[in-house]
Amino acid sequence: MNNTAVKISELSHALTRIPEAELDSVMAYVSSILADAQVSKPENRSLKGIWAGLGFESIIDLEAEIHSVRRELQDSILKRALRNAQ
């Protein structure tokens, strides 16, 4: 992870520990920093087509394949849970 990503992660974690009574003042402080920096809101980006060309087109019955994979995952989780419970 780069330095900025680490700092954002640490800041996000710290925000979860701030007392509820202080959240409004923290939000006001962050808003003032963003206003001073004249940072624009990020534009919404569409995720449409992100899976195009990755091979999913070749799966004839995608719904059945998804169901099968989910069933395998469920069985694996249940077996692990049972093994850990014993």
C-alpha positions as CSV (number, residue, x, y, z in Angstrom):
1,M,0.0,0.0,0.0
2,N,1.3,3.5,-0.7
3,N,1.8,6.1,2.0
4,T,-1.5,7.9,1.2
5,A,-3.5,4.8,1.3
6,V,-2.0,3.8,4.7
7,K,-2.8,7.3,6.1
8,I,-6.4,7.1,4.8
9,S,-6.8,3.7,6.4
10,E,-5.4,4.9,9.7
11,L,-7.6,7.9,9.6
12,S,-10.7,5.8,8.8
13,H,-9.9,3.5,11.7
14,A,-9.4,6.5,14.1
15,L,-12.7,8.0,13.1
16,T,-14.5,4.9,14.3
17,R,-13.2,5.5,17.8
18,I,-14.2,9.2,18.1
19,P,-17.0,9.7,20.7
20,E,-20.4,10.4,19.2
21,A,-20.5,13.9,20.9
22,E,-17.4,14.9,18.9
23,L,-18.5,13.7,15.4
24,D,-20.1,17.0,14.4
25,S,-17.0,19.0,15.3
26,V,-14.8,16.5,13.4
27,M,-17.2,16.8,10.3
28,A,-17.0,20.6,10.5
29,Y,-13.2,20.5,10.7
30,V,-13.0,18.2,7.7
31,S,-15.5,20.3,5.7
32,S,-13.5,23.4,6.4
33,I,-10.3,21.7,5.2
34,L,-12.0,20.6,2.0
35,A,-13.5,24.1,1.4
36,D,-10.1,25.7,1.9
37,A,-8.4,23.3,-0.5
38,Q,-11.3,23.8,-3.0
39,V,-11.5,20.1,-3.6
40,S,-14.4,19.2,-5.8
41,K,-16.6,16.2,-5.2
42,P,-15.5,13.1,-7.1
43,E,-17.8,12.3,-10.1
44,N,-19.8,9.1,-9.9
45,R,-18.2,6.4,-12.1
46,S,-20.1,3.7,-13.8
47,L,-19.1,0.1,-13.3
48,K,-20.9,-1.0,-16.4
49,G,-18.8,-3.3,-18.5
50,I,-16.0,-3.9,-16.1
51,W,-16.3,-7.6,-16.5
52,A,-16.5,-7.5,-20.3
53,G,-14.0,-9.6,-22.1
54,L,-12.9,-11.6,-19.1
55,G,-14.4,-14.9,-20.2
56,F,-17.8,-14.8,-18.6
57,E,-19.4,-14.4,-22.0
58,S,-18.4,-18.0,-22.8
59,I,-20.3,-19.5,-19.8
60,I,-23.5,-20.8,-21.4
61,D,-25.7,-20.8,-18.2
62,L,-24.2,-18.2,-16.0
63,E,-26.9,-18.4,-13.3
64,A,-26.4,-22.1,-12.9
65,E,-22.7,-21.7,-12.7
66,I,-23.1,-19.0,-10.0
67,H,-25.5,-21.3,-8.1
68,S,-23.0,-24.1,-8.3
69,V,-20.1,-22.0,-7.0
70,R,-22.2,-20.7,-4.2
71,R,-23.2,-24.2,-3.2
72,E,-19.6,-25.3,-3.2
73,L,-18.6,-22.3,-1.0
74,Q,-21.5,-22.9,1.4
75,D,-20.6,-26.6,1.8
76,S,-16.9,-25.6,2.4
77,I,-17.9,-23.1,5.1
78,L,-20.3,-25.6,6.8
79,K,-17.6,-28.3,6.8
80,R,-15.1,-25.9,8.3
81,A,-17.6,-24.7,10.9
82,L,-18.4,-28.3,11.9
83,R,-14.7,-29.2,12.1
84,N,-14.0,-26.2,14.3
85,A,-17.0,-26.9,16.6
86,Q,-15.7,-30.4,17.5
